[in-house]
Amino acid sequence: MKQFEYKVISSIVGTEKKLNKLGFEGWELVAVFDCRLYLKREIKG
């Protein structure tokens, strides 16, 4: 069974650069709600 870890970003300043960096680290944006960005990535072990 796959396992995931999650991250919430509440700051939207510099978001594009921040999201590109997180994408290279394996994070995937899964939702945006009320100025919060929710990301997940698979835990590989």
PDB file of all heavy atoms in Angstrom:
ATOM      1  N   MET A   1       0.841  -1.169   0.000  1.00  0.00           N
ATOM      2  CA  MET A   1       0.000   0.000   0.000  1.00  0.00           C
ATOM      3  C   MET A   1       0.896   1.245   0.000  1.00  0.00           C
ATOM      4  O   MET A   1       1.849   1.337   0.757  1.00  0.00           O
ATOM      5  CB  MET A   1      -0.897  -0.004   1.238  1.00  0.00           C
ATOM      6  CG  MET A   1      -1.710   1.244   1.369  1.00  0.00           C
ATOM      7  SD  MET A   1      -2.709   1.262   2.868  1.00  0.00           S
ATOM      8  CE  MET A   1      -4.296   0.964   2.132  1.00  0.00           C
ATOM      9  N   LYS A   2       0.556   2.195  -0.836  1.00  0.00           N
ATOM     10  CA  LYS A   2       1.323   3.437  -0.910  1.00  0.00           C
ATOM     11  C   LYS A   2       1.041   4.292   0.322  1.00  0.00           C
ATOM     12  O   LYS A   2      -0.075   4.330   0.819  1.00  0.00           O
ATOM     13  CB  LYS A   2       0.942   4.237  -2.153  1.00  0.00           C
ATOM     14  CG  LYS A   2       1.388   3.617  -3.441  1.00  0.00           C
ATOM     15  CD  LYS A   2       1.042   4.528  -4.597  1.00  0.00           C
ATOM     16  CE  LYS A   2       1.487   3.924  -5.910  1.00  0.00           C
ATOM     17  NZ  LYS A   2       1.229   4.835  -7.027  1.00  0.00           N
ATOM     18  N   GLN A   3       2.084   4.985   0.776  1.00  0.00           N
ATOM     19  CA  GLN A   3       1.928   5.926   1.874  1.00  0.00           C
ATOM     20  C   GLN A   3       2.386   7.291   1.393  1.00  0.00           C
ATOM     21  O   GLN A   3       3.303   7.396   0.573  1.00  0.00           O
ATOM     22  CB  GLN A   3       2.755   5.497   3.073  1.00  0.00           C
ATOM     23  CG  GLN A   3       2.239   4.245   3.731  1.00  0.00           C
ATOM     24  CD  GLN A   3       3.001   3.939   5.000  1.00  0.00           C
ATOM     25  OE1 GLN A   3       4.211   4.104   5.046  1.00  0.00           O
ATOM     26  NE2 GLN A   3       2.297   3.510   6.017  1.00  0.00           N
ATOM     27  N   PHE A   4       1.741   8.328   1.936  1.00  0.00           N
ATOM     28  CA  PHE A   4       2.037   9.687   1.517  1.00  0.00           C
ATOM     29  C   PHE A   4       2.320  10.566   2.725  1.00  0.00           C
ATOM     30  O   PHE A   4       1.849  10.292   3.820  1.00  0.00           O
ATOM     31  CB  PHE A   4       0.850  10.275   0.740  1.00  0.00           C
ATOM     32  CG  PHE A   4       0.556   9.555  -0.537  1.00  0.00           C
ATOM     33  CD1 PHE A   4      -0.348   8.514  -0.574  1.00  0.00           C
ATOM     34  CD2 PHE A   4       1.200   9.921  -1.710  1.00  0.00           C
ATOM     35  CE1 PHE A   4      -0.615   7.845  -1.758  1.00  0.00           C
ATOM     36  CE2 PHE A   4       0.940   9.261  -2.899  1.00  0.00           C
ATOM     37  CZ  PHE A   4       0.041   8.221  -2.920  1.00  0.00           C
ATOM     38  N   GLU A   5       3.093  11.611   2.490  1.00  0.00           N
ATOM     39  CA  GLU A   5       3.249  12.662   3.478  1.00  0.00           C
ATOM     40  C   GLU A   5       2.635  13.915   2.876  1.00  0.00           C
ATOM     41  O   GLU A   5       2.525  14.039   1.657  1.00  0.00           O
ATOM     42  CB  GLU A   5       4.712  12.873   3.870  1.00  0.00           C
ATOM     43  CG  GLU A   5       5.637  13.266   2.752  1.00  0.00           C
ATOM     44  CD  GLU A   5       7.072  13.428   3.215  1.00  0.00           C
ATOM     45  OE1 GLU A   5       7.292  13.876   4.353  1.00  0.00           O
ATOM     46  OE2 GLU A   5       7.978  13.104   2.426  1.00  0.00           O
ATOM     47  N   TYR A   6       2.222  14.827   3.739  1.00  0.00           N
ATOM     48  CA  TYR A   6       1.477  15.999   3.299  1.00  0.00           C
ATOM     49  C   TYR A   6       2.123  17.281   3.792  1.00  0.00           C
ATOM     50  O   TYR A   6       2.801  17.299   4.817  1.00  0.00           O
ATOM     51  CB  TYR A   6       0.029  15.917   3.791  1.00  0.00           C
ATOM     52  CG  TYR A   6      -0.672  14.695   3.260  1.00  0.00           C
ATOM     53  CD1 TYR A   6      -0.631  13.491   3.956  1.00  0.00           C
ATOM     54  CD2 TYR A   6      -1.336  14.724   2.052  1.00  0.00           C
ATOM     55  CE1 TYR A   6      -1.248  12.354   3.461  1.00  0.00           C
ATOM     56  CE2 TYR A   6      -1.961  13.595   1.539  1.00  0.00           C
ATOM     57  CZ  TYR A   6      -1.912  12.412   2.259  1.00  0.00           C
ATOM     58  OH  TYR A   6      -2.517  11.299   1.763  1.00  0.00           O
ATOM     59  N   LYS A   7       1.887  18.346   3.047  1.00  0.00           N
ATOM     60  CA  LYS A   7       2.434  19.664   3.389  1.00  0.00           C
ATOM     61  C   LYS A   7       1.368  20.709   3.065  1.00  0.00           C
ATOM     62  O   LYS A   7       0.666  20.601   2.065  1.00  0.00           O
ATOM     63  CB  LYS A   7       3.689  19.920   2.549  1.00  0.00           C
ATOM     64  CG  LYS A   7       4.382  21.239   2.818  1.00  0.00           C
ATOM     65  CD  LYS A   7       5.590  21.426   1.921  1.00  0.00           C
ATOM     66  CE  LYS A   7       6.740  20.556   2.276  1.00  0.00           C
ATOM     67  NZ  LYS A   7       7.605  21.035   3.342  1.00  0.00           N
ATOM     68  N   VAL A   8       1.254  21.722   3.931  1.00  0.00           N
ATOM     69  CA  VAL A   8       0.323  22.828   3.711  1.00  0.00           C
ATOM     70  C   VAL A   8       1.129  24.116   3.664  1.00  0.00           C
ATOM     71  O   VAL A   8       1.945  24.375   4.548  1.00  0.00           O
ATOM     72  CB  VAL A   8      -0.732  22.915   4.831  1.00  0.00           C
ATOM     73  CG1 VAL A   8      -1.658  24.109   4.596  1.00  0.00           C
ATOM     74  CG2 VAL A   8      -1.530  21.630   4.926  1.00  0.00           C
ATOM     75  N   ILE A   9       0.914  24.906   2.627  1.00  0.00           N
ATOM     76  CA  ILE A   9       1.573  26.200   2.484  1.00  0.00           C
ATOM     77  C   ILE A   9       0.496  27.266   2.602  1.00  0.00           C
ATOM     78  O   ILE A   9      -0.473  27.264   1.856  1.00  0.00           O
ATOM     79  CB  ILE A   9       2.286  26.322   1.122  1.00  0.00           C
ATOM     80  CG1 ILE A   9       3.349  25.255   0.986  1.00  0.00           C
ATOM     81  CG2 ILE A   9       2.877  27.709   0.961  1.00  0.00           C
ATOM     82  CD1 ILE A   9       3.993  25.223  -0.386  1.00  0.00           C
ATOM     83  N   SER A  10       0.678  28.180   3.545  1.00  0.00           N
ATOM     84  CA  SER A  10      -0.336  29.221   3.730  1.00  0.00           C
ATOM     85  C   SER A  10       0.096  30.568   3.153  1.00  0.00           C
ATOM     86  O   SER A  10      -0.696  31.482   3.077  1.00  0.00           O
ATOM     87  CB  SER A  10      -0.670  29.371   5.217  1.00  0.00           C
ATOM     88  OG  SER A  10       0.481  29.687   5.950  1.00  0.00           O
ATOM     89  N   SER A  11       1.342  30.685   2.761  1.00  0.00           N
ATOM     90  CA  SER A  11       1.825  31.930   2.180  1.00  0.00           C
ATOM     91  C   SER A  11       1.749  31.846   0.662  1.00  0.00           C
ATOM     92  O   SER A  11       2.156  30.852   0.070  1.00  0.00           O
ATOM     93  CB  SER A  11       3.271  32.178   2.601  1.00  0.00           C
ATOM     94  OG  SER A  11       3.814  33.251   1.881  1.00  0.00           O
ATOM     95  N   ILE A  12       1.234  32.900   0.030  1.00  0.00           N
ATOM     96  CA  ILE A  12       1.163  32.893  -1.428  1.00  0.00           C
ATOM     97  C   ILE A  12       2.225  33.781  -2.051  1.00  0.00           C
ATOM     98  O   ILE A  12       2.293  33.929  -3.252  1.00  0.00           O
ATOM     99  CB  ILE A  12      -0.242  33.283  -1.937  1.00  0.00           C
ATOM    100  CG1 ILE A  12      -0.641  34.665  -1.439  1.00  0.00           C
ATOM    101  CG2 ILE A  12      -1.260  32.242  -1.550  1.00  0.00           C
ATOM    102  CD1 ILE A  12      -1.903  35.200  -2.073  1.00  0.00           C
ATOM    103  N   VAL A  13       3.093  34.375  -1.228  1.00  0.00           N
ATOM    104  CA  VAL A  13       4.179  35.216  -1.726  1.00  0.00           C
ATOM    105  C   VAL A  13       5.268  34.317  -2.299  1.00  0.00           C
ATOM    106  O   VAL A  13       5.733  33.393  -1.645  1.00  0.00           O
ATOM    107  CB  VAL A  13       4.748  36.103  -0.592  1.00  0.00           C
ATOM    108  CG1 VAL A  13       5.939  36.900  -1.085  1.00  0.00           C
ATOM    109  CG2 VAL A  13       3.669  37.012  -0.037  1.00  0.00           C
ATOM    110  N   GLY A  14       5.659  34.575  -3.551  1.00  0.00           N
ATOM    111  CA  GLY A  14       6.691  33.767  -4.190  1.00  0.00           C
ATOM    112  C   GLY A  14       6.249  32.344  -4.484  1.00  0.00           C
ATOM    113  O   GLY A  14       7.062  31.425  -4.536  1.00  0.00           O
ATOM    114  N   THR A  15       4.960  32.146  -4.684  1.00  0.00           N
ATOM    115  CA  THR A  15       4.399  30.807  -4.827  1.00  0.00           C
ATOM    116  C   THR A  15       4.951  30.039  -6.033  1.00  0.00           C
ATOM    117  O   THR A  15       5.266  28.863  -5.912  1.00  0.00           O
ATOM    118  CB  THR A  15       2.861  30.872  -4.913  1.00  0.00           C
ATOM    119  OG1 THR A  15       2.371  31.522  -3.753  1.00  0.00           O
ATOM    120  CG2 THR A  15       2.257  29.499  -5.005  1.00  0.00           C
ATOM    121  N   GLU A  16       5.068  30.686  -7.181  1.00  0.00           N
ATOM    122  CA  GLU A  16       5.511  29.977  -8.378  1.00  0.00           C
ATOM    123  C   GLU A  16       6.905  29.379  -8.177  1.00  0.00           C
ATOM    124  O   GLU A  16       7.125  28.195  -8.449  1.00  0.00           O
ATOM    125  CB  GLU A  16       5.512  30.906  -9.587  1.00  0.00           C
ATOM    126  CG  GLU A  16       5.911  30.194 -10.875  1.00  0.00           C
ATOM    127  CD  GLU A  16       5.860  31.120 -12.083  1.00  0.00           C
ATOM    128  OE1 GLU A  16       5.447  32.289 -11.954  1.00  0.00           O
ATOM    129  OE2 GLU A  16       6.245  30.649 -13.163  1.00  0.00           O
ATOM    130  N   LYS A  17       7.812  30.171  -7.690  1.00  0.00           N
ATOM    131  CA  LYS A  17       9.180  29.687  -7.454  1.00  0.00           C
ATOM    132  C   LYS A  17       9.184  28.574  -6.396  1.00  0.00           C
ATOM    133  O   LYS A  17       9.855  27.555  -6.545  1.00  0.00           O
ATOM    134  CB  LYS A  17      10.057  30.853  -7.004  1.00  0.00           C
ATOM    135  CG  LYS A  17      11.514  30.517  -6.894  1.00  0.00           C
ATOM    136  CD  LYS A  17      12.323  31.767  -6.575  1.00  0.00           C
ATOM    137  CE  LYS A  17      13.803  31.465  -6.543  1.00  0.00           C
ATOM    138  NZ  LYS A  17      14.602  32.661  -6.288  1.00  0.00           N
ATOM    139  N   LYS A  18       8.392  28.766  -5.338  1.00  0.00           N
ATOM    140  CA  LYS A  18       8.305  27.792  -4.254  1.00  0.00           C
ATOM    141  C   LYS A  18       7.728  26.464  -4.759  1.00  0.00           C
ATOM    142  O   LYS A  18       8.235  25.390  -4.442  1.00  0.00           O
ATOM    143  CB  LYS A  18       7.423  28.356  -3.146  1.00  0.00           C
ATOM    144  CG  LYS A  18       7.490  27.625  -1.837  1.00  0.00           C
ATOM    145  CD  LYS A  18       6.581  28.254  -0.780  1.00  0.00           C
ATOM    146  CE  LYS A  18       7.033  29.638  -0.411  1.00  0.00           C
ATOM    147  NZ  LYS A  18       6.233  30.238   0.683  1.00  0.00           N
ATOM    148  N   LEU A  19       6.662  26.547  -5.578  1.00  0.00           N
ATOM    149  CA  LEU A  19       6.037  25.330  -6.105  1.00  0.00           C
ATOM    150  C   LEU A  19       6.956  24.595  -7.071  1.00  0.00           C
ATOM    151  O   LEU A  19       6.991  23.364  -7.087  1.00  0.00           O
ATOM    152  CB  LEU A  19       4.705  25.651  -6.782  1.00  0.00           C
ATOM    153  CG  LEU A  19       3.553  25.977  -5.847  1.00  0.00           C
ATOM    154  CD1 LEU A  19       2.336  26.408  -6.653  1.00  0.00           C
ATOM    155  CD2 LEU A  19       3.223  24.799  -4.956  1.00  0.00           C
ATOM    156  N   ASN A  20       7.701  25.328  -7.887  1.00  0.00           N
ATOM    157  CA  ASN A  20       8.649  24.678  -8.795  1.00  0.00           C
ATOM    158  C   ASN A  20       9.711  23.908  -8.012  1.00  0.00           C
ATOM    159  O   ASN A  20      10.056  22.775  -8.358  1.00  0.00           O
ATOM    160  CB  ASN A  20       9.303  25.700  -9.721  1.00  0.00           C
ATOM    161  CG  ASN A  20       8.377  26.137 -10.823  1.00  0.00           C
ATOM    162  OD1 ASN A  20       7.518  25.392 -11.271  1.00  0.00           O
ATOM    163  ND2 ASN A  20       8.537  27.366 -11.269  1.00  0.00           N
ATOM    164  N   LYS A  21      10.216  24.509  -6.941  1.00  0.00           N
ATOM    165  CA  LYS A  21      11.215  23.844  -6.098  1.00  0.00           C
ATOM    166  C   LYS A  21      10.627  22.586  -5.461  1.00  0.00           C
ATOM    167  O   LYS A  21      11.249  21.517  -5.463  1.00  0.00           O
ATOM    168  CB  LYS A  21      11.702  24.802  -5.011  1.00  0.00           C
ATOM    169  CG  LYS A  21      12.761  24.205  -4.119  1.00  0.00           C
ATOM    170  CD  LYS A  21      13.247  25.238  -3.096  1.00  0.00           C
ATOM    171  CE  LYS A  21      14.354  24.660  -2.255  1.00  0.00           C
ATOM    172  NZ  LYS A  21      13.926  24.153  -0.981  1.00  0.00           N
ATOM    173  N   LEU A  22       9.413  22.710  -4.924  1.00  0.00           N
ATOM    174  CA  LEU A  22       8.767  21.561  -4.300  1.00  0.00           C
ATOM    175  C   LEU A  22       8.472  20.460  -5.319  1.00  0.00           C
ATOM    176  O   LEU A  22       8.576  19.269  -5.013  1.00  0.00           O
ATOM    177  CB  LEU A  22       7.480  21.995  -3.584  1.00  0.00           C
ATOM    178  CG  LEU A  22       7.696  22.838  -2.330  1.00  0.00           C
ATOM    179  CD1 LEU A  22       6.377  23.470  -1.884  1.00  0.00           C
ATOM    180  CD2 LEU A  22       8.292  22.010  -1.219  1.00  0.00           C
ATOM    181  N   GLY A  23       8.105  20.844  -6.535  1.00  0.00           N
ATOM    182  CA  GLY A  23       7.861  19.857  -7.594  1.00  0.00           C
ATOM    183  C   GLY A  23       9.106  19.043  -7.895  1.00  0.00           C
ATOM    184  O   GLY A  23       9.040  17.832  -8.074  1.00  0.00           O
ATOM    185  N   PHE A  24      10.264  19.694  -7.930  1.00  0.00           N
ATOM    186  CA  PHE A  24      11.518  18.968  -8.152  1.00  0.00           C
ATOM    187  C   PHE A  24      11.826  18.020  -6.996  1.00  0.00           C
ATOM    188  O   PHE A  24      12.518  17.027  -7.167  1.00  0.00           O
ATOM    189  CB  PHE A  24      12.683  19.939  -8.360  1.00  0.00           C
ATOM    190  CG  PHE A  24      12.730  20.525  -9.740  1.00  0.00           C
ATOM    191  CD1 PHE A  24      12.537  21.881  -9.928  1.00  0.00           C
ATOM    192  CD2 PHE A  24      12.953  19.721 -10.852  1.00  0.00           C
ATOM    193  CE1 PHE A  24      12.563  22.429 -11.211  1.00  0.00           C
ATOM    194  CE2 PHE A  24      12.978  20.257 -12.128  1.00  0.00           C
ATOM    195  CZ  PHE A  24      12.781  21.613 -12.314  1.00  0.00           C
ATOM    196  N   GLU A  25      11.286  18.320  -5.810  1.00  0.00           N
ATOM    197  CA  GLU A  25      11.495  17.470  -4.639  1.00  0.00           C
ATOM    198  C   GLU A  25      10.459  16.348  -4.556  1.00  0.00           C
ATOM    199  O   GLU A  25      10.463  15.568  -3.619  1.00  0.00           O
ATOM    200  CB  GLU A  25      11.438  18.317  -3.364  1.00  0.00           C
ATOM    201  CG  GLU A  25      12.563  19.321  -3.251  1.00  0.00           C
ATOM    202  CD  GLU A  25      12.403  20.264  -2.073  1.00  0.00           C
ATOM    203  OE1 GLU A  25      11.455  20.099  -1.265  1.00  0.00           O
ATOM    204  OE2 GLU A  25      13.234  21.176  -1.952  1.00  0.00           O
ATOM    205  N   GLY A  26       9.549  16.295  -5.545  1.00  0.00           N
ATOM    206  CA  GLY A  26       8.573  15.210  -5.584  1.00  0.00           C
ATOM    207  C   GLY A  26       7.200  15.558  -5.040  1.00  0.00           C
ATOM    208  O   GLY A  26       6.318  14.704  -4.997  1.00  0.00           O
ATOM    209  N   TRP A  27       6.986  16.801  -4.618  1.00  0.00           N
ATOM    210  CA  TRP A  27       5.688  17.206  -4.088  1.00  0.00           C
ATOM    211  C   TRP A  27       4.713  17.477  -5.223  1.00  0.00           C
ATOM    212  O   TRP A  27       5.091  17.997  -6.253  1.00  0.00           O
ATOM    213  CB  TRP A  27       5.828  18.460  -3.229  1.00  0.00           C
ATOM    214  CG  TRP A  27       6.542  18.217  -1.944  1.00  0.00           C
ATOM    215  CD1 TRP A  27       7.860  18.434  -1.703  1.00  0.00           C
ATOM    216  CD2 TRP A  27       5.991  17.677  -0.746  1.00  0.00           C
ATOM    217  NE1 TRP A  27       8.159  18.078  -0.411  1.00  0.00           N
ATOM    218  CE2 TRP A  27       7.027  17.609   0.198  1.00  0.00           C
ATOM    219  CE3 TRP A  27       4.727  17.249  -0.367  1.00  0.00           C
ATOM    220  CZ2 TRP A  27       6.827  17.131   1.496  1.00  0.00           C
ATOM    221  CZ3 TRP A  27       4.535  16.780   0.922  1.00  0.00           C
ATOM    222  CH2 TRP A  27       5.574  16.725   1.833  1.00  0.00           C
ATOM    223  N   GLU A  28       3.451  17.122  -5.008  1.00  0.00           N
ATOM    224  CA  GLU A  28       2.383  17.332  -5.994  1.00  0.00           C
ATOM    225  C   GLU A  28       1.277  18.171  -5.361  1.00  0.00           C
ATOM    226  O   GLU A  28       0.782  17.842  -4.269  1.00  0.00           O
ATOM    227  CB  GLU A  28       1.816  15.971  -6.418  1.00  0.00           C
ATOM    228  CG  GLU A  28       0.661  16.041  -7.355  1.00  0.00           C
ATOM    229  CD  GLU A  28       0.076  14.671  -7.657  1.00  0.00           C
ATOM    230  OE1 GLU A  28       0.631  13.651  -7.238  1.00  0.00           O
ATOM    231  OE2 GLU A  28      -0.964  14.647  -8.332  1.00  0.00           O
ATOM    232  N   LEU A  29       0.901  19.255  -6.032  1.00  0.00           N
ATOM    233  CA  LEU A  29      -0.199  20.093  -5.553  1.00  0.00           C
ATOM    234  C   LEU A  29      -1.512  19.352  -5.779  1.00  0.00           C
ATOM    235  O   LEU A  29      -1.817  18.935  -6.894  1.00  0.00           O
ATOM    236  CB  LEU A  29      -0.214  21.429  -6.305  1.00  0.00           C
ATOM    237  CG  LEU A  29      -1.309  22.415  -5.920  1.00  0.00           C
ATOM    238  CD1 LEU A  29      -1.154  22.887  -4.480  1.00  0.00           C
ATOM    239  CD2 LEU A  29      -1.302  23.598  -6.872  1.00  0.00           C
ATOM    240  N   VAL A  30      -2.286  19.157  -4.708  1.00  0.00           N
ATOM    241  CA  VAL A  30      -3.530  18.392  -4.837  1.00  0.00           C
ATOM    242  C   VAL A  30      -4.782  19.220  -4.573  1.00  0.00           C
ATOM    243  O   VAL A  30      -5.866  18.832  -4.983  1.00  0.00           O
ATOM    244  CB  VAL A  30      -3.528  17.137  -3.934  1.00  0.00           C
ATOM    245  CG1 VAL A  30      -2.479  16.153  -4.405  1.00  0.00           C
ATOM    246  CG2 VAL A  30      -3.298  17.487  -2.479  1.00  0.00           C
ATOM    247  N   ALA A  31      -4.632  20.375  -3.888  1.00  0.00           N
ATOM    248  CA  ALA A  31      -5.810  21.193  -3.614  1.00  0.00           C
ATOM    249  C   ALA A  31      -5.394  22.604  -3.229  1.00  0.00           C
ATOM    250  O   ALA A  31      -4.306  22.818  -2.713  1.00  0.00           O
ATOM    251  CB  ALA A  31      -6.644  20.586  -2.491  1.00  0.00           C
ATOM    252  N   VAL A  32      -6.297  23.532  -3.497  1.00  0.00           N
ATOM    253  CA  VAL A  32      -6.134  24.918  -3.052  1.00  0.00           C
ATOM    254  C   VAL A  32      -7.462  25.304  -2.413  1.00  0.00           C
ATOM    255  O   VAL A  32      -8.523  25.155  -3.022  1.00  0.00           O
ATOM    256  CB  VAL A  32      -5.825  25.866  -4.232  1.00  0.00           C
ATOM    257  CG1 VAL A  32      -5.719  27.296  -3.746  1.00  0.00           C
ATOM    258  CG2 VAL A  32      -4.571  25.436  -4.957  1.00  0.00           C
ATOM    259  N   PHE A  33      -7.390  25.762  -1.170  1.00  0.00           N
ATOM    260  CA  PHE A  33      -8.607  26.139  -0.463  1.00  0.00           C
ATOM    261  C   PHE A  33      -8.297  27.271   0.500  1.00  0.00           C
ATOM    262  O   PHE A  33      -7.395  27.149   1.339  1.00  0.00           O
ATOM    263  CB  PHE A  33      -9.187  24.937   0.298  1.00  0.00           C
ATOM    264  CG  PHE A  33     -10.438  25.247   1.064  1.00  0.00           C
ATOM    265  CD1 PHE A  33     -11.638  25.443   0.400  1.00  0.00           C
ATOM    266  CD2 PHE A  33     -10.407  25.374   2.437  1.00  0.00           C
ATOM    267  CE1 PHE A  33     -12.790  25.744   1.095  1.00  0.00           C
ATOM    268  CE2 PHE A  33     -11.564  25.676   3.151  1.00  0.00           C
ATOM    269  CZ  PHE A  33     -12.752  25.864   2.482  1.00  0.00           C
ATOM    270  N   ASP A  34      -9.025  28.356   0.395  1.00  0.00           N
ATOM    271  CA  ASP A  34      -8.929  29.462   1.341  1.00  0.00           C
ATOM    272  C   ASP A  34      -7.484  29.958   1.503  1.00  0.00           C
ATOM    273  O   ASP A  34      -6.972  30.085   2.611  1.00  0.00           O
ATOM    274  CB  ASP A  34      -9.513  29.019   2.687  1.00  0.00           C
ATOM    275  CG  ASP A  34      -9.952  30.194   3.545  1.00  0.00           C
ATOM    276  OD1 ASP A  34     -10.211  31.277   2.980  1.00  0.00           O
ATOM    277  OD2 ASP A  34     -10.026  30.023   4.768  1.00  0.00           O
ATOM    278  N   CYS A  35      -6.820  30.209   0.372  1.00  0.00           N
ATOM    279  CA  CYS A  35      -5.429  30.706   0.334  1.00  0.00           C
ATOM    280  C   CYS A  35      -4.423  29.731   0.940  1.00  0.00           C
ATOM    281  O   CYS A  35      -3.343  30.119   1.373  1.00  0.00           O
ATOM    282  CB  CYS A  35      -5.305  32.070   1.000  1.00  0.00           C
ATOM    283  SG  CYS A  35      -6.173  33.358   0.090  1.00  0.00           S
ATOM    284  N   ARG A  36      -4.764  28.460   0.987  1.00  0.00           N
ATOM    285  CA  ARG A  36      -3.831  27.429   1.446  1.00  0.00           C
ATOM    286  C   ARG A  36      -3.616  26.443   0.311  1.00  0.00           C
ATOM    287  O   ARG A  36      -4.550  26.071  -0.393  1.00  0.00           O
ATOM    288  CB  ARG A  36      -4.366  26.705   2.669  1.00  0.00           C
ATOM    289  CG  ARG A  36      -4.356  27.563   3.910  1.00  0.00           C
ATOM    290  CD  ARG A  36      -4.685  26.741   5.135  1.00  0.00           C
ATOM    291  NE  ARG A  36      -4.647  27.563   6.325  1.00  0.00           N
ATOM    292  CZ  ARG A  36      -5.715  28.132   6.868  1.00  0.00           C
ATOM    293  NH1 ARG A  36      -6.897  27.961   6.323  1.00  0.00           N
ATOM    294  NH2 ARG A  36      -5.599  28.861   7.948  1.00  0.00           N
ATOM    295  N   LEU A  37      -2.369  26.035   0.153  1.00  0.00           N
ATOM    296  CA  LEU A  37      -2.008  25.066  -0.876  1.00  0.00           C
ATOM    297  C   LEU A  37      -1.695  23.742  -0.184  1.00  0.00           C
ATOM    298  O   LEU A  37      -0.897  23.708   0.761  1.00  0.00           O
ATOM    299  CB  LEU A  37      -0.782  25.560  -1.646  1.00  0.00           C
ATOM    300  CG  LEU A  37      -0.931  26.954  -2.253  1.00  0.00           C
ATOM    301  CD1 LEU A  37       0.417  27.559  -2.524  1.00  0.00           C
ATOM    302  CD2 LEU A  37      -1.747  26.877  -3.516  1.00  0.00           C
ATOM    303  N   TYR A  38      -2.311  22.675  -0.651  1.00  0.00           N
ATOM    304  CA  TYR A  38      -2.126  21.354  -0.055  1.00  0.00           C
ATOM    305  C   TYR A  38      -1.342  20.482  -1.031  1.00  0.00           C
ATOM    306  O   TYR A  38      -1.718  20.365  -2.204  1.00  0.00           O
ATOM    307  CB  TYR A  38      -3.479  20.710   0.251  1.00  0.00           C
ATOM    308  CG  TYR A  38      -4.254  21.477   1.296  1.00  0.00           C
ATOM    309  CD1 TYR A  38      -5.065  22.554   0.953  1.00  0.00           C
ATOM    310  CD2 TYR A  38      -4.153  21.139   2.639  1.00  0.00           C
ATOM    311  CE1 TYR A  38      -5.766  23.269   1.912  1.00  0.00           C
ATOM    312  CE2 TYR A  38      -4.856  21.840   3.613  1.00  0.00           C
ATOM    313  CZ  TYR A  38      -5.659  22.909   3.239  1.00  0.00           C
ATOM    314  OH  TYR A  38      -6.345  23.616   4.191  1.00  0.00           O
ATOM    315  N   LEU A  39      -0.260  19.897  -0.542  1.00  0.00           N
ATOM    316  CA  LEU A  39       0.612  19.076  -1.378  1.00  0.00           C
ATOM    317  C   LEU A  39       0.807  17.705  -0.747  1.00  0.00           C
ATOM    318  O   LEU A  39       0.643  17.545   0.470  1.00  0.00           O
ATOM    319  CB  LEU A  39       1.984  19.753  -1.533  1.00  0.00           C
ATOM    320  CG  LEU A  39       1.959  21.144  -2.141  1.00  0.00           C
ATOM    321  CD1 LEU A  39       2.089  22.185  -1.043  1.00  0.00           C
ATOM    322  CD2 LEU A  39       3.055  21.305  -3.155  1.00  0.00           C
ATOM    323  N   LYS A  40       1.163  16.736  -1.578  1.00  0.00           N
ATOM    324  CA  LYS A  40       1.493  15.406  -1.074  1.00  0.00           C
ATOM    325  C   LYS A  40       2.631  14.839  -1.900  1.00  0.00           C
ATOM    326  O   LYS A  40       2.874  15.258  -3.020  1.00  0.00           O
ATOM    327  CB  LYS A  40       0.271  14.477  -1.126  1.00  0.00           C
ATOM    328  CG  LYS A  40      -0.074  13.976  -2.526  1.00  0.00           C
ATOM    329  CD  LYS A  40      -1.139  12.928  -2.487  1.00  0.00           C
ATOM    330  CE  LYS A  40      -1.367  12.382  -3.891  1.00  0.00           C
ATOM    331  NZ  LYS A  40      -2.358  11.310  -3.918  1.00  0.00           N
ATOM    332  N   ARG A  41       3.345  13.866  -1.299  1.00  0.00           N
ATOM    333  CA  ARG A  41       4.323  13.090  -2.042  1.00  0.00           C
ATOM    334  C   ARG A  41       4.396  11.710  -1.431  1.00  0.00           C
ATOM    335  O   ARG A  41       4.160  11.519  -0.222  1.00  0.00           O
ATOM    336  CB  ARG A  41       5.686  13.759  -2.092  1.00  0.00           C
ATOM    337  CG  ARG A  41       6.477  13.749  -0.829  1.00  0.00           C
ATOM    338  CD  ARG A  41       7.856  14.327  -1.061  1.00  0.00           C
ATOM    339  NE  ARG A  41       8.528  14.523   0.209  1.00  0.00           N
ATOM    340  CZ  ARG A  41       9.684  15.124   0.359  1.00  0.00           C
ATOM    341  NH1 ARG A  41      10.322  15.604  -0.683  1.00  0.00           N
ATOM    342  NH2 ARG A  41      10.225  15.255   1.542  1.00  0.00           N
ATOM    343  N   GLU A  42       4.698  10.759  -2.266  1.00  0.00           N
ATOM    344  CA  GLU A  42       4.772   9.378  -1.826  1.00  0.00           C
ATOM    345  C   GLU A  42       6.010   9.159  -0.961  1.00  0.00           C
ATOM    346  O   GLU A  42       7.081   9.679  -1.251  1.00  0.00           O
ATOM    347  CB  GLU A  42       4.815   8.449  -3.042  1.00  0.00           C
ATOM    348  CG  GLU A  42       4.746   6.994  -2.693  1.00  0.00           C
ATOM    349  CD  GLU A  42       4.681   6.087  -3.903  1.00  0.00           C
ATOM    350  OE1 GLU A  42       4.526   6.599  -5.024  1.00  0.00           O
ATOM    351  OE2 GLU A  42       4.804   4.873  -3.714  1.00  0.00           O
ATOM    352  N   ILE A  43       5.816   8.407   0.105  1.00  0.00           N
ATOM    353  CA  ILE A  43       6.939   8.024   0.969  1.00  0.00           C
ATOM    354  C   ILE A  43       7.513   6.735   0.381  1.00  0.00           C
ATOM    355  O   ILE A  43       6.807   5.735   0.267  1.00  0.00           O
ATOM    356  CB  ILE A  43       6.478   7.778   2.413  1.00  0.00           C
ATOM    357  CG1 ILE A  43       5.920   9.064   3.009  1.00  0.00           C
ATOM    358  CG2 ILE A  43       7.634   7.246   3.259  1.00  0.00           C
ATOM    359  CD1 ILE A  43       5.259   8.876   4.369  1.00  0.00           C
ATOM    360  N   LYS A  44       8.754   6.805  -0.013  1.00  0.00           N
ATOM    361  CA  LYS A  44       9.404   5.619  -0.581  1.00  0.00           C
ATOM    362  C   LYS A  44      10.345   5.043   0.457  1.00  0.00           C
ATOM    363  O   LYS A  44      11.172   5.746   1.009  1.00  0.00           O
ATOM    364  CB  LYS A  44      10.145   5.984  -1.849  1.00  0.00           C
ATOM    365  CG  LYS A  44       9.196   6.519  -2.914  1.00  0.00           C
ATOM    366  CD  LYS A  44       9.884   6.788  -4.208  1.00  0.00           C
ATOM    367  CE  LYS A  44       8.826   7.302  -5.184  1.00  0.00           C
ATOM    368  NZ  LYS A  44       9.333   7.531  -6.495  1.00  0.00           N
ATOM    369  N   GLY A  45      10.165   3.805   0.743  1.00  0.00           N
ATOM    370  CA  GLY A  45      10.978   3.230   1.802  1.00  0.00           C
ATOM    371  C   GLY A  45      11.387   1.882   1.452  1.00  0.00           C
ATOM    372  O   GLY A  45      12.136   1.126   1.572  1.00  0.00           O
TER     373      GLY A  45
END
